[in-house]
Amino acid sequence: MINMRKKRSEKSGGIGKGKTLLLLFVIIPLLGVALGYGVAKMLIIPYFAQNQQDEAGTPTGQTSPKGTSDPGEARPPDDGVPQSPTEDEQAVSAFQQAFKVEGFELYRIQVGAFSNPQNALKLAEELNNNGMAAAVDEDGLHKVYTLYSFSRELAEAAVDKVRAHYSDAHISKTSFPSVEINFSQSYSREASMLRDQLEECKDMLKQVSAAEAAGKSIEDMIEEHKNRIGLFEVQISQTEWPASMEVYKEEILMLYTAMLDTYSEYDSRTAVPGQVSMELINCYIEVLKRISRVI
């Protein structure tokens, strides 16, 4: 009996020591790891995340407003999300949209076409002597025109009068496409000024051609247009032009000089009906052709 109790006592003591070792080397470290993980997750990680957001200037859980960014910060575009254009991109877009001069259709009464330019000039002189404005345009052949109009109706109303003298007279339609100019730099204000001035000049040409085709006096209209063109020249001279637009500015000023010369030479007592509008339209067309070739 004594020996059996001693063995049980020794066995119970061994089991107690084993539990103590398990608690000391396994369970307590596991509890420590779990406690550390909880502290890190609940306190330490949010603390560093908050600091990073504060340094970036954006509160935790919020995103920067769409289209804004911190100064000097370059952010890659989000895939599939439209990005707001920068100020430079907006300026380039406005500039490119600004300098577009709309095209137009011109109706001319063609009287003849010659391979010999002298024959064309002779017919043009004959037309002038008969009280009809004339111009020669080289397009493979030397074509002689009278009456320039932006309206087909006005051309049709006048063609029968011309046919009374020249049976082959007919209406010839010419389309002039829009002129779009792209520059390496963006100066939308200056480009918009030139565009607006050119469009207004075209409106002046329409007014003069319609008045002449209807046989109306254009003297008051000429004075009004001369004053308006003078204001255009002042606007251009008071504007500081970028180097990339100097050529275009000079072309526009040449147009204004030609228009003013034509208006100044007008004398209602000797003028041939339709001559003023014909000369102005030819000047306008030549300027558009030249600026469309300047790249």
TORVEX-119258 format. One record per residue (C-alpha): x, y, z; residue number from 1. Coordinates in Angstrom, 1 decimal, m for minus. Example, Ala and Ser with C-alpha at 12.3 -4.5 7.8 and 13.67 -1.06 7.14 Angstrom:
<sites>
<site><px>12.3</px><py>m4.5</py><pz>7.8</pz><k>1</k></site>
<site><px>13.7</px><py>m1.1</py><pz>7.1</pz><k>2</k></site>
</sites>
This chain:
<sites>
<site><px>0.0</px><py>0.0</py><pz>0.0</pz><k>1</k></site>
<site><px>2.8</px><py>2.3</py><pz>0.9</pz><k>2</k></site>
<site><px>4.6</px><py>1.7</py><pz>m2.4</pz><k>3</k></site>
<site><px>1.4</px><py>2.3</py><pz>m4.4</pz><k>4</k></site>
<site><px>0.7</px><py>5.7</py><pz>m2.8</pz><k>5</k></site>
<site><px>4.2</px><py>6.7</py><pz>m3.4</pz><k>6</k></site>
<site><px>3.9</px><py>5.9</py><pz>m7.1</pz><k>7</k></site>
<site><px>0.6</px><py>7.8</py><pz>m7.4</pz><k>8</k></site>
<site><px>2.1</px><py>10.8</py><pz>m5.6</pz><k>9</k></site>
<site><px>5.1</px><py>10.7</py><pz>m8.0</pz><k>10</k></site>
<site><px>2.7</px><py>10.4</py><pz>m11.0</pz><k>11</k></site>
<site><px>0.5</px><py>13.3</py><pz>m9.8</pz><k>12</k></site>
<site><px>3.6</px><py>15.5</py><pz>m9.3</pz><k>13</k></site>
<site><px>4.7</px><py>14.7</py><pz>m12.9</pz><k>14</k></site>
<site><px>1.4</px><py>15.7</py><pz>m14.4</pz><k>15</k></site>
<site><px>1.3</px><py>19.0</py><pz>m12.4</pz><k>16</k></site>
<site><px>4.7</px><py>19.9</py><pz>m13.6</pz><k>17</k></site>
<site><px>3.7</px><py>19.2</py><pz>m17.3</pz><k>18</k></site>
<site><px>0.7</px><py>21.6</py><pz>m17.0</pz><k>19</k></site>
<site><px>2.9</px><py>24.3</py><pz>m15.6</pz><k>20</k></site>
<site><px>5.4</px><py>24.0</py><pz>m18.4</pz><k>21</k></site>
<site><px>2.5</px><py>24.0</py><pz>m21.1</pz><k>22</k></site>
<site><px>1.1</px><py>27.1</py><pz>m19.5</pz><k>23</k></site>
<site><px>4.5</px><py>28.8</py><pz>m19.3</pz><k>24</k></site>
<site><px>5.9</px><py>28.0</py><pz>m22.7</pz><k>25</k></site>
<site><px>2.8</px><py>27.7</py><pz>m25.0</pz><k>26</k></site>
<site><px>m0.4</px><py>29.3</py><pz>m23.7</pz><k>27</k></site>
<site><px>1.1</px><py>32.5</py><pz>m22.2</pz><k>28</k></site>
<site><px>3.1</px><py>33.4</py><pz>m25.4</pz><k>29</k></site>
<site><px>0.0</px><py>32.7</py><pz>m27.6</pz><k>30</k></site>
<site><px>m2.0</px><py>35.1</py><pz>m25.4</pz><k>31</k></site>
<site><px>0.8</px><py>37.7</py><pz>m25.7</pz><k>32</k></site>
<site><px>0.8</px><py>37.4</py><pz>m29.5</pz><k>33</k></site>
<site><px>m3.0</px><py>37.7</py><pz>m29.7</pz><k>34</k></site>
<site><px>m2.9</px><py>40.8</py><pz>m27.3</pz><k>35</k></site>
<site><px>m0.2</px><py>42.4</py><pz>m29.4</pz><k>36</k></site>
<site><px>m2.0</px><py>41.8</py><pz>m32.6</pz><k>37</k></site>
<site><px>m5.2</px><py>43.4</py><pz>m31.2</pz><k>38</k></site>
<site><px>m3.3</px><py>46.4</py><pz>m29.9</pz><k>39</k></site>
<site><px>m1.6</px><py>46.8</py><pz>m33.3</pz><k>40</k></site>
<site><px>m4.8</px><py>46.5</py><pz>m35.2</pz><k>41</k></site>
<site><px>m6.9</px><py>48.8</py><pz>m33.0</pz><k>42</k></site>
<site><px>m4.3</px><py>51.5</py><pz>m32.2</pz><k>43</k></site>
<site><px>m1.0</px><py>51.5</py><pz>m33.9</pz><k>44</k></site>
<site><px>m2.1</px><py>50.8</py><pz>m37.6</pz><k>45</k></site>
<site><px>m4.9</px><py>53.5</py><pz>m37.5</pz><k>46</k></site>
<site><px>m2.4</px><py>55.9</py><pz>m35.9</pz><k>47</k></site>
<site><px>0.1</px><py>55.6</py><pz>m38.8</pz><k>48</k></site>
<site><px>m2.7</px><py>55.6</py><pz>m41.4</pz><k>49</k></site>
<site><px>m4.0</px><py>58.9</py><pz>m40.0</pz><k>50</k></site>
<site><px>m0.6</px><py>60.4</py><pz>m40.2</pz><k>51</k></site>
<site><px>m0.1</px><py>59.4</py><pz>m43.8</pz><k>52</k></site>
<site><px>m3.5</px><py>60.8</py><pz>m44.7</pz><k>53</k></site>
<site><px>m2.7</px><py>64.1</py><pz>m42.9</pz><k>54</k></site>
<site><px>0.6</px><py>64.4</py><pz>m44.8</pz><k>55</k></site>
<site><px>m1.3</px><py>63.9</py><pz>m48.1</pz><k>56</k></site>
<site><px>m3.8</px><py>66.6</py><pz>m47.1</pz><k>57</k></site>
<site><px>m6.9</px><py>64.2</py><pz>m47.3</pz><k>58</k></site>
<site><px>m8.8</px><py>63.1</py><pz>m44.1</pz><k>59</k></site>
<site><px>m9.1</px><py>59.5</py><pz>m43.4</pz><k>60</k></site>
<site><px>m12.0</px><py>57.8</py><pz>m45.2</pz><k>61</k></site>
<site><px>m12.4</px><py>60.7</py><pz>m47.7</pz><k>62</k></site>
<site><px>m11.1</px><py>61.3</py><pz>m51.2</pz><k>63</k></site>
<site><px>m10.0</px><py>64.5</py><pz>m52.8</pz><k>64</k></site>
<site><px>m12.7</px><py>66.3</py><pz>m54.7</pz><k>65</k></site>
<site><px>m12.9</px><py>65.3</py><pz>m58.4</pz><k>66</k></site>
<site><px>m10.6</px><py>67.3</py><pz>m60.6</pz><k>67</k></site>
<site><px>m8.5</px><py>68.7</py><pz>m57.7</pz><k>68</k></site>
<site><px>m5.0</px><py>67.9</py><pz>m56.6</pz><k>69</k></site>
<site><px>m2.3</px><py>69.2</py><pz>m54.3</pz><k>70</k></site>
<site><px>0.1</px><py>71.7</py><pz>m55.7</pz><k>71</k></site>
<site><px>3.1</px><py>70.1</py><pz>m57.3</pz><k>72</k></site>
<site><px>1.6</px><py>66.6</py><pz>m56.9</pz><k>73</k></site>
<site><px>1.5</px><py>64.4</py><pz>m60.0</pz><k>74</k></site>
<site><px>m1.2</px><py>61.8</py><pz>m59.8</pz><k>75</k></site>
<site><px>m1.8</px><py>59.0</py><pz>m62.4</pz><k>76</k></site>
<site><px>m5.2</px><py>58.9</py><pz>m63.9</pz><k>77</k></site>
<site><px>m7.6</px><py>56.4</py><pz>m62.6</pz><k>78</k></site>
<site><px>m8.5</px><py>53.6</py><pz>m65.0</pz><k>79</k></site>
<site><px>m11.9</px><py>54.1</py><pz>m66.6</pz><k>80</k></site>
<site><px>m12.5</px><py>57.4</py><pz>m64.7</pz><k>81</k></site>
<site><px>m12.7</px><py>60.7</py><pz>m66.8</pz><k>82</k></site>
<site><px>m10.1</px><py>63.2</py><pz>m65.6</pz><k>83</k></site>
<site><px>m10.8</px><py>66.9</py><pz>m65.4</pz><k>84</k></site>
<site><px>m8.5</px><py>68.8</py><pz>m67.9</pz><k>85</k></site>
<site><px>m5.8</px><py>70.9</py><pz>m66.4</pz><k>86</k></site>
<site><px>m5.7</px><py>74.7</py><pz>m67.0</pz><k>87</k></site>
<site><px>m3.1</px><py>74.2</py><pz>m69.8</pz><k>88</k></site>
<site><px>m5.2</px><py>71.6</py><pz>m71.5</pz><k>89</k></site>
<site><px>m8.3</px><py>73.9</py><pz>m71.3</pz><k>90</k></site>
<site><px>m6.3</px><py>76.8</py><pz>m72.7</pz><k>91</k></site>
<site><px>m5.1</px><py>74.7</py><pz>m75.7</pz><k>92</k></site>
<site><px>m8.6</px><py>73.4</py><pz>m76.3</pz><k>93</k></site>
<site><px>m10.1</px><py>76.9</py><pz>m76.2</pz><k>94</k></site>
<site><px>m7.3</px><py>78.2</py><pz>m78.5</pz><k>95</k></site>
<site><px>m7.8</px><py>75.5</py><pz>m81.1</pz><k>96</k></site>
<site><px>m11.6</px><py>76.0</py><pz>m81.1</pz><k>97</k></site>
<site><px>m11.2</px><py>79.8</py><pz>m81.3</pz><k>98</k></site>
<site><px>m9.2</px><py>80.0</py><pz>m84.5</pz><k>99</k></site>
<site><px>m11.6</px><py>78.5</py><pz>m86.9</pz><k>100</k></site>
<site><px>m13.1</px><py>80.7</py><pz>m89.7</pz><k>101</k></site>
<site><px>m16.2</px><py>79.2</py><pz>m91.1</pz><k>102</k></site>
<site><px>m16.3</px><py>78.4</py><pz>m94.8</pz><k>103</k></site>
<site><px>m18.8</px><py>79.8</py><pz>m97.2</pz><k>104</k></site>
<site><px>m20.2</px><py>79.4</py><pz>m100.7</pz><k>105</k></site>
<site><px>m19.8</px><py>82.0</py><pz>m103.4</pz><k>106</k></site>
<site><px>m22.0</px><py>82.3</py><pz>m106.5</pz><k>107</k></site>
<site><px>m20.4</px><py>84.0</py><pz>m109.5</pz><k>108</k></site>
<site><px>m21.8</px><py>84.6</py><pz>m113.0</pz><k>109</k></site>
<site><px>m19.3</px><py>83.2</py><pz>m115.4</pz><k>110</k></site>
<site><px>m19.3</px><py>84.8</py><pz>m118.8</pz><k>111</k></site>
<site><px>m16.3</px><py>83.2</py><pz>m120.6</pz><k>112</k></site>
<site><px>m13.2</px><py>81.0</py><pz>m120.3</pz><k>113</k></site>
<site><px>m10.1</px><py>81.3</py><pz>m122.4</pz><k>114</k></site>
<site><px>m6.7</px><py>79.6</py><pz>m122.7</pz><k>115</k></site>
<site><px>m5.3</px><py>83.0</py><pz>m123.8</pz><k>116</k></site>
<site><px>m5.2</px><py>85.4</py><pz>m120.9</pz><k>117</k></site>
<site><px>m5.3</px><py>88.4</py><pz>m123.3</pz><k>118</k></site>
<site><px>m8.7</px><py>87.3</py><pz>m124.6</pz><k>119</k></site>
<site><px>m10.0</px><py>87.1</py><pz>m121.0</pz><k>120</k></site>
<site><px>m8.7</px><py>90.6</py><pz>m120.2</pz><k>121</k></site>
<site><px>m10.4</px><py>91.9</py><pz>m123.3</pz><k>122</k></site>
<site><px>m13.8</px><py>90.4</py><pz>m122.3</pz><k>123</k></site>
<site><px>m13.4</px><py>91.8</py><pz>m118.8</pz><k>124</k></site>
<site><px>m12.8</px><py>95.3</py><pz>m120.2</pz><k>125</k></site>
<site><px>m15.8</px><py>94.9</py><pz>m122.4</pz><k>126</k></site>
<site><px>m18.0</px><py>94.0</py><pz>m119.4</pz><k>127</k></site>
<site><px>m16.8</px><py>97.1</py><pz>m117.5</pz><k>128</k></site>
<site><px>m17.7</px><py>99.3</py><pz>m120.5</pz><k>129</k></site>
<site><px>m21.1</px><py>97.8</py><pz>m120.4</pz><k>130</k></site>
<site><px>m21.5</px><py>98.7</py><pz>m116.8</pz><k>131</k></site>
<site><px>m20.8</px><py>95.3</py><pz>m115.3</pz><k>132</k></site>
<site><px>m18.0</px><py>94.6</py><pz>m112.8</pz><k>133</k></site>
<site><px>m15.6</px><py>91.9</py><pz>m114.1</pz><k>134</k></site>
<site><px>m12.7</px><py>89.8</py><pz>m112.7</pz><k>135</k></site>
<site><px>m10.5</px><py>87.2</py><pz>m114.2</pz><k>136</k></site>
<site><px>m9.7</px><py>84.1</py><pz>m112.2</pz><k>137</k></site>
<site><px>m7.1</px><py>81.5</py><pz>m113.4</pz><k>138</k></site>
<site><px>m8.2</px><py>77.9</py><pz>m112.8</pz><k>139</k></site>
<site><px>m6.7</px><py>76.0</py><pz>m115.6</pz><k>140</k></site>
<site><px>m8.4</px><py>78.4</py><pz>m118.0</pz><k>141</k></site>
<site><px>m8.7</px><py>82.1</py><pz>m117.6</pz><k>142</k></site>
<site><px>m12.3</px><py>82.5</py><pz>m116.5</pz><k>143</k></site>
<site><px>m14.2</px><py>85.8</py><pz>m116.6</pz><k>144</k></site>
<site><px>m16.8</px><py>86.5</py><pz>m114.0</pz><k>145</k></site>
<site><px>m19.2</px><py>89.2</py><pz>m113.2</pz><k>146</k></site>
<site><px>m21.3</px><py>89.6</py><pz>m110.1</pz><k>147</k></site>
<site><px>m20.1</px><py>87.9</py><pz>m106.9</pz><k>148</k></site>
<site><px>m22.8</px><py>87.0</py><pz>m104.4</pz><k>149</k></site>
<site><px>m23.1</px><py>84.9</py><pz>m101.2</pz><k>150</k></site>
<site><px>m26.8</px><py>84.2</py><pz>m102.2</pz><k>151</k></site>
<site><px>m27.8</px><py>82.0</py><pz>m105.0</pz><k>152</k></site>
<site><px>m31.2</px><py>83.8</py><pz>m105.2</pz><k>153</k></site>
<site><px>m29.4</px><py>87.1</py><pz>m105.9</pz><k>154</k></site>
<site><px>m27.2</px><py>85.4</py><pz>m108.6</pz><k>155</k></site>
<site><px>m30.3</px><py>83.9</py><pz>m110.2</pz><k>156</k></site>
<site><px>m32.0</px><py>87.3</py><pz>m110.2</pz><k>157</k></site>
<site><px>m29.1</px><py>88.9</py><pz>m112.0</pz><k>158</k></site>
<site><px>m28.1</px><py>86.2</py><pz>m114.5</pz><k>159</k></site>
<site><px>m30.9</px><py>86.9</py><pz>m117.0</pz><k>160</k></site>
<site><px>m29.7</px><py>90.5</py><pz>m117.3</pz><k>161</k></site>
<site><px>m26.2</px><py>89.3</py><pz>m118.2</pz><k>162</k></site>
<site><px>m27.5</px><py>86.7</py><pz>m120.7</pz><k>163</k></site>
<site><px>m29.2</px><py>89.5</py><pz>m122.6</pz><k>164</k></site>
<site><px>m25.6</px><py>90.5</py><pz>m123.6</pz><k>165</k></site>
<site><px>m23.8</px><py>87.2</py><pz>m123.3</pz><k>166</k></site>
<site><px>m25.9</px><py>84.1</py><pz>m124.0</pz><k>167</k></site>
<site><px>m23.3</px><py>81.7</py><pz>m122.5</pz><k>168</k></site>
<site><px>m23.5</px><py>83.3</py><pz>m119.1</pz><k>169</k></site>
<site><px>m24.2</px><py>80.9</py><pz>m116.2</pz><k>170</k></site>
<site><px>m24.0</px><py>80.7</py><pz>m112.4</pz><k>171</k></site>
<site><px>m20.8</px><py>79.1</py><pz>m111.1</pz><k>172</k></site>
<site><px>m20.7</px><py>78.0</py><pz>m107.5</pz><k>173</k></site>
<site><px>m17.4</px><py>77.8</py><pz>m105.5</pz><k>174</k></site>
<site><px>m17.2</px><py>76.4</py><pz>m102.0</pz><k>175</k></site>
<site><px>m14.5</px><py>77.6</py><pz>m99.7</pz><k>176</k></site>
<site><px>m13.9</px><py>75.3</py><pz>m96.7</pz><k>177</k></site>
<site><px>m13.5</px><py>76.4</py><pz>m93.1</pz><k>178</k></site>
<site><px>m10.0</px><py>77.5</py><pz>m92.2</pz><k>179</k></site>
<site><px>m8.6</px><py>75.8</py><pz>m89.0</pz><k>180</k></site>
<site><px>m5.3</px><py>76.8</py><pz>m87.6</pz><k>181</k></site>
<site><px>m3.4</px><py>75.0</py><pz>m84.9</pz><k>182</k></site>
<site><px>m0.4</px><py>76.6</py><pz>m83.1</pz><k>183</k></site>
<site><px>2.3</px><py>75.1</py><pz>m81.0</pz><k>184</k></site>
<site><px>1.3</px><py>77.4</py><pz>m78.1</pz><k>185</k></site>
<site><px>m2.1</px><py>78.4</py><pz>m76.8</pz><k>186</k></site>
<site><px>m3.1</px><py>82.0</py><pz>m76.8</pz><k>187</k></site>
<site><px>m6.9</px><py>81.8</py><pz>m77.1</pz><k>188</k></site>
<site><px>m7.6</px><py>85.4</py><pz>m76.5</pz><k>189</k></site>
<site><px>m5.6</px><py>86.6</py><pz>m79.5</pz><k>190</k></site>
<site><px>m6.8</px><py>83.8</py><pz>m81.7</pz><k>191</k></site>
<site><px>m10.4</px><py>84.6</py><pz>m80.8</pz><k>192</k></site>
<site><px>m9.9</px><py>88.2</py><pz>m81.6</pz><k>193</k></site>
<site><px>m8.7</px><py>87.4</py><pz>m85.1</pz><k>194</k></site>
<site><px>m11.4</px><py>84.9</py><pz>m85.7</pz><k>195</k></site>
<site><px>m14.1</px><py>87.4</py><pz>m84.6</pz><k>196</k></site>
<site><px>m12.7</px><py>90.1</py><pz>m86.8</pz><k>197</k></site>
<site><px>m12.5</px><py>87.9</py><pz>m89.8</pz><k>198</k></site>
<site><px>m16.1</px><py>86.7</py><pz>m89.3</pz><k>199</k></site>
<site><px>m17.2</px><py>90.3</py><pz>m89.0</pz><k>200</k></site>
<site><px>m15.3</px><py>91.2</py><pz>m92.2</pz><k>201</k></site>
<site><px>m17.2</px><py>88.5</py><pz>m94.0</pz><k>202</k></site>
<site><px>m20.4</px><py>89.9</py><pz>m92.8</pz><k>203</k></site>
<site><px>m19.3</px><py>93.3</py><pz>m94.2</pz><k>204</k></site>
<site><px>m18.7</px><py>91.7</py><pz>m97.6</pz><k>205</k></site>
<site><px>m22.2</px><py>90.1</py><pz>m97.6</pz><k>206</k></site>
<site><px>m23.7</px><py>93.5</py><pz>m96.8</pz><k>207</k></site>
<site><px>m21.9</px><py>95.2</py><pz>m99.6</pz><k>208</k></site>
<site><px>m22.5</px><py>92.5</py><pz>m102.2</pz><k>209</k></site>
<site><px>m26.2</px><py>92.3</py><pz>m101.4</pz><k>210</k></site>
<site><px>m26.6</px><py>96.1</py><pz>m101.6</pz><k>211</k></site>
<site><px>m24.7</px><py>96.3</py><pz>m105.0</pz><k>212</k></site>
<site><px>m26.7</px><py>93.4</py><pz>m106.4</pz><k>213</k></site>
<site><px>m29.9</px><py>95.2</py><pz>m105.5</pz><k>214</k></site>
<site><px>m28.7</px><py>98.5</py><pz>m107.0</pz><k>215</k></site>
<site><px>m28.6</px><py>100.3</py><pz>m103.6</pz><k>216</k></site>
<site><px>m26.2</px><py>103.0</py><pz>m102.5</pz><k>217</k></site>
<site><px>m23.3</px><py>101.8</py><pz>m100.4</pz><k>218</k></site>
<site><px>m21.8</px><py>105.2</py><pz>m99.5</pz><k>219</k></site>
<site><px>m23.1</px><py>105.2</py><pz>m95.9</pz><k>220</k></site>
<site><px>m22.2</px><py>101.5</py><pz>m95.5</pz><k>221</k></site>
<site><px>m18.6</px><py>102.2</py><pz>m96.7</pz><k>222</k></site>
<site><px>m18.1</px><py>104.9</py><pz>m94.0</pz><k>223</k></site>
<site><px>m19.4</px><py>102.6</py><pz>m91.4</pz><k>224</k></site>
<site><px>m17.1</px><py>99.7</py><pz>m92.5</pz><k>225</k></site>
<site><px>m14.1</px><py>102.0</py><pz>m92.6</pz><k>226</k></site>
<site><px>m14.7</px><py>103.1</py><pz>m89.0</pz><k>227</k></site>
<site><px>m15.1</px><py>99.5</py><pz>m87.9</pz><k>228</k></site>
<site><px>m11.9</px><py>98.3</py><pz>m89.7</pz><k>229</k></site>
<site><px>m10.1</px><py>101.3</py><pz>m88.0</pz><k>230</k></site>
<site><px>m11.1</px><py>99.9</py><pz>m84.6</pz><k>231</k></site>
<site><px>m9.9</px><py>96.4</py><pz>m85.6</pz><k>232</k></site>
<site><px>m6.5</px><py>97.9</py><pz>m86.4</pz><k>233</k></site>
<site><px>m6.3</px><py>99.6</py><pz>m83.0</pz><k>234</k></site>
<site><px>m7.2</px><py>96.4</py><pz>m81.2</pz><k>235</k></site>
<site><px>m4.4</px><py>94.5</py><pz>m83.0</pz><k>236</k></site>
<site><px>m1.8</px><py>97.3</py><pz>m82.4</pz><k>237</k></site>
<site><px>m2.6</px><py>97.4</py><pz>m78.7</pz><k>238</k></site>
<site><px>m2.3</px><py>93.6</py><pz>m78.3</pz><k>239</k></site>
<site><px>1.0</px><py>91.9</py><pz>m77.4</pz><k>240</k></site>
<site><px>1.2</px><py>89.1</py><pz>m79.9</pz><k>241</k></site>
<site><px>3.1</px><py>85.8</py><pz>m79.4</pz><k>242</k></site>
<site><px>5.8</px><py>85.0</py><pz>m81.9</pz><k>243</k></site>
<site><px>3.8</px><py>82.1</py><pz>m83.2</pz><k>244</k></site>
<site><px>1.0</px><py>84.4</py><pz>m84.4</pz><k>245</k></site>
<site><px>3.0</px><py>87.2</py><pz>m85.9</pz><k>246</k></site>
<site><px>2.5</px><py>85.9</py><pz>m89.5</pz><k>247</k></site>
<site><px>m1.2</px><py>85.7</py><pz>m89.0</pz><k>248</k></site>
<site><px>m1.4</px><py>89.2</py><pz>m87.6</pz><k>249</k></site>
<site><px>0.4</px><py>90.6</py><pz>m90.6</pz><k>250</k></site>
<site><px>m1.9</px><py>88.8</py><pz>m93.0</pz><k>251</k></site>
<site><px>m5.0</px><py>90.3</py><pz>m91.3</pz><k>252</k></site>
<site><px>m3.5</px><py>93.7</py><pz>m91.3</pz><k>253</k></site>
<site><px>m2.8</px><py>93.4</py><pz>m95.1</pz><k>254</k></site>
<site><px>m6.4</px><py>92.5</py><pz>m95.6</pz><k>255</k></site>
<site><px>m7.5</px><py>95.6</py><pz>m93.7</pz><k>256</k></site>
<site><px>m5.2</px><py>97.8</py><pz>m95.8</pz><k>257</k></site>
<site><px>m6.6</px><py>96.4</py><pz>m99.0</pz><k>258</k></site>
<site><px>m10.2</px><py>96.8</py><pz>m97.8</pz><k>259</k></site>
<site><px>m9.6</px><py>100.4</py><pz>m96.8</pz><k>260</k></site>
<site><px>m7.9</px><py>101.2</py><pz>m100.1</pz><k>261</k></site>
<site><px>m10.9</px><py>99.8</py><pz>m102.0</pz><k>262</k></site>
<site><px>m13.4</px><py>101.8</py><pz>m99.9</pz><k>263</k></site>
<site><px>m11.3</px><py>104.9</py><pz>m100.2</pz><k>264</k></site>
<site><px>m11.1</px><py>104.7</py><pz>m104.0</pz><k>265</k></site>
<site><px>m14.9</px><py>104.3</py><pz>m104.3</pz><k>266</k></site>
<site><px>m16.6</px><py>107.1</py><pz>m106.2</pz><k>267</k></site>
<site><px>m20.3</px><py>106.7</py><pz>m106.8</pz><k>268</k></site>
<site><px>m20.2</px><py>108.8</py><pz>m109.9</pz><k>269</k></site>
<site><px>m17.8</px><py>106.5</py><pz>m111.8</pz><k>270</k></site>
<site><px>m18.0</px><py>103.2</py><pz>m109.9</pz><k>271</k></site>
<site><px>m19.1</px><py>100.1</py><pz>m111.8</pz><k>272</k></site>
<site><px>m21.9</px><py>98.3</py><pz>m109.9</pz><k>273</k></site>
<site><px>m20.5</px><py>95.3</py><pz>m108.1</pz><k>274</k></site>
<site><px>m16.9</px><py>96.3</py><pz>m108.4</pz><k>275</k></site>
<site><px>m16.4</px><py>97.1</py><pz>m104.7</pz><k>276</k></site>
<site><px>m17.8</px><py>93.8</py><pz>m103.4</pz><k>277</k></site>
<site><px>m15.9</px><py>91.9</py><pz>m106.1</pz><k>278</k></site>
<site><px>m12.5</px><py>93.4</py><pz>m105.1</pz><k>279</k></site>
<site><px>m13.2</px><py>92.9</py><pz>m101.3</pz><k>280</k></site>
<site><px>m14.2</px><py>89.3</py><pz>m101.7</pz><k>281</k></site>
<site><px>m11.1</px><py>88.6</py><pz>m103.8</pz><k>282</k></site>
<site><px>m8.9</px><py>90.1</py><pz>m101.1</pz><k>283</k></site>
<site><px>m10.7</px><py>88.1</py><pz>m98.3</pz><k>284</k></site>
<site><px>m10.4</px><py>84.8</py><pz>m100.3</pz><k>285</k></site>
<site><px>m6.6</px><py>85.4</py><pz>m100.9</pz><k>286</k></site>
<site><px>m5.9</px><py>86.1</py><pz>m97.2</pz><k>287</k></site>
<site><px>m7.8</px><py>82.9</py><pz>m96.2</pz><k>288</k></site>
<site><px>m5.8</px><py>80.9</py><pz>m98.7</pz><k>289</k></site>
<site><px>m2.5</px><py>82.3</py><pz>m97.4</pz><k>290</k></site>
<site><px>m3.2</px><py>81.8</py><pz>m93.7</pz><k>291</k></site>
<site><px>m4.4</px><py>78.3</py><pz>m94.2</pz><k>292</k></site>
<site><px>m1.0</px><py>77.4</py><pz>m95.7</pz><k>293</k></site>
<site><px>1.0</px><py>78.9</py><pz>m92.8</pz><k>294</k></site>
<site><px>1.8</px><py>76.1</py><pz>m90.3</pz><k>295</k></site>
</sites>
